[in-house]
């Protein structure tokens, strides 16, 4: 596996910054207008079978959008229900805003095991459309300081995120909201 992903971030390093938002389209507008990030690629629902939250089956659904600010992937997440989730935890404790940092991993399970030896524990796990499963880790402060998300670097992930990054290069601001697929 390459030391650097197609969108310029290092393997094993922070590749994503994520925020929970009450209104996805309004948040995209803010990021496009005020941070000159984008375009954003929208996945209107992400409720996958087999997702777990704190060891139990999870039925939380979200909409998400991803776009780039330079080489940093920005993820905007809108919870679509109030089912138990890492998103609800954060909202209840401190409201909307920063939620997690995403770490690019060649092997999510091995990385999770390594973090667990340092006091982290799995708060959430779910399959993702780009292949593999993401794992959110909590070091005991969870929603207070934000989670870590282990991002599986699969060919589908690298190709998809690189495509999003390439769309952001020399982007003229047109068509700021695009389909994920």
C-alpha positions in Angstrom: 0.0 0.0 0.0 1.3 3.5 -0.9 2.5 5.8 1.9 0.3 8.6 0.5 -3.4 8.4 -0.7 -4.4 9.7 -4.1 -5.7 13.0 -2.5 -2.4 13.8 -0.8 -2.9 12.6 2.8 -0.6 10.1 4.5 -1.5 6.6 5.4 -1.9 6.4 9.1 -2.5 10.1 9.4 -5.5 12.4 9.7 -7.4 12.3 6.3 -10.7 13.8 7.4 -12.4 16.2 9.7 -16.1 15.7 10.4 -18.9 17.9 11.8 -22.5 17.1 12.8 -24.9 19.6 11.4 -28.7 20.2 11.8 -29.2 21.0 8.1 -26.9 19.4 5.5 -27.7 21.8 2.6 -27.3 24.9 4.9 -24.0 23.5 6.1 -22.8 22.9 2.6 -23.7 26.5 1.7 -21.7 27.7 4.7 -18.6 25.7 3.8 -18.8 26.7 0.1 -19.4 30.4 0.8 -17.2 31.0 3.8 -14.4 28.4 3.5 -14.3 28.1 -0.3 -14.5 24.3 0.2 -16.3 22.0 -2.3 -17.9 20.7 -4.3 -19.7 18.4 -1.8 -20.8 14.9 -2.7 -24.0 13.8 -0.9 -25.1 10.4 0.3 -28.8 11.0 1.4 -29.0 7.9 3.7 -26.4 5.7 5.4 -28.3 3.1 7.5 -26.4 -0.1 6.9 -27.3 -3.5 8.3 -25.0 -4.8 11.1 -23.9 -1.4 12.4 -23.2 -1.4 16.1 -23.2 1.4 18.7 -21.5 0.7 22.1 -21.8 -3.1 21.5 -25.5 -3.1 20.5 -27.2 -3.1 17.1 -27.7 0.5 15.8 -30.5 1.8 13.7 -29.3 5.4 13.5 -29.6 6.9 10.0 -27.6 9.8 8.7 -27.2 11.9 5.6 -23.7 13.0 4.8 -21.7 15.2 2.4 -18.0 15.1 1.6 -15.9 17.8 0.0 -12.4 19.0 0.1 -10.7 22.1 1.6 -7.2 21.8 0.1 -6.1 18.2 0.8 -8.4 17.8 3.9 -11.6 15.9 3.4 -14.5 17.6 5.2 -17.4 15.4 6.2 -20.7 17.0 7.1 -23.2 14.6 8.9 -26.9 15.3 9.5 -28.6 12.8 11.8 -31.9 11.8 10.4 -33.4 10.4 13.6 -32.8 10.5 17.4 -31.9 6.8 17.7 -29.0 6.1 20.1 -25.7 7.0 18.3 -22.3 8.7 18.6 -24.0 11.6 16.9 -26.8 11.9 19.5 -24.2 11.6 22.3 -22.3 14.6 20.9 -25.4 16.7 20.3 -26.7 16.0 23.9 -23.4 16.9 25.5 -22.3 20.0 23.5 -24.5 20.5 20.5 -23.7 20.7 16.8 -20.1 21.1 15.4 -16.9 19.1 15.5 -17.5 15.3 15.8 -14.4 13.3 14.8 -11.1 13.1 13.0 -10.7 10.3 10.4 -7.4 8.3 10.3 -6.5 6.4 7.1 -5.8 2.8 7.9 -4.7 -0.2 5.8 -6.1 -2.6 8.4 -9.0 -1.1 10.6 -9.2 -4.1 12.9 -5.4 -4.1 13.6 -5.5 -0.3 14.1 -8.5 -0.7 16.5 -6.7 -3.4 18.5 -3.6 -1.1 18.7 -5.7 1.9 19.9 -7.4 -0.3 22.5 -4.1 -1.2 24.0 -3.7 2.6 24.6 -7.1 2.9 26.4 -9.5 3.5 23.5 -12.6 1.4 23.0 -14.9 1.0 20.0 -18.0 3.2 20.2 -19.4 2.6 16.7 -18.8 0.3 13.7 -20.5 0.2 10.3 -19.9 -0.9 6.7 -19.4 2.0 4.3 -20.2 2.2 0.6 -16.5 2.6 -0.4 -15.6 -0.8 1.1 -14.8 -2.2 4.5 -16.0 -0.9 7.9 -15.3 2.3 9.8 -14.7 2.2 13.5 -15.2 5.2 15.8 -13.0 5.1 18.9 -13.6 6.7 22.2 -10.7 7.4 24.6 -13.0 8.0 27.5 -13.8 11.6 26.6 -15.8 10.6 23.5 -18.2 13.3 22.6 -16.5 15.9 24.9 -13.4 16.1 22.8 -14.4 14.2 19.6 -14.0 10.7 18.4 -11.3 9.1 16.2 -12.7 7.3 13.1 -10.6 4.6 11.5 -11.1 4.8 7.8 -10.5 1.6 5.8 -8.2 2.5 2.9 -9.7 0.2 0.2 -9.3 0.7 -3.5 -12.9 2.1 -3.6 -12.2 4.5 -0.8 -9.0 5.9 -2.3 -10.6 6.1 -5.8 -13.8 7.8 -4.5 -12.0 10.3 -2.2 -9.4 11.1 -4.9 -12.2 11.7 -7.4 -13.8 14.2 -4.9 -10.4 15.9 -4.4 -9.8 16.1 -8.1 -13.2 17.8 -8.5 -12.2 20.4 -6.0 -9.0 21.4 -7.8 -9.6 24.6 -9.8 -13.3 24.3 -9.0 -15.2 27.4 -10.1 -18.0 27.2 -7.5 -20.6 25.8 -9.9 -22.7 22.8 -9.0 -21.7 22.7 -5.3 -24.0 19.7 -4.4 -23.4 16.5 -6.3 -24.4 12.8 -5.9 -22.0 10.6 -4.0 -21.9 7.8 -6.5 
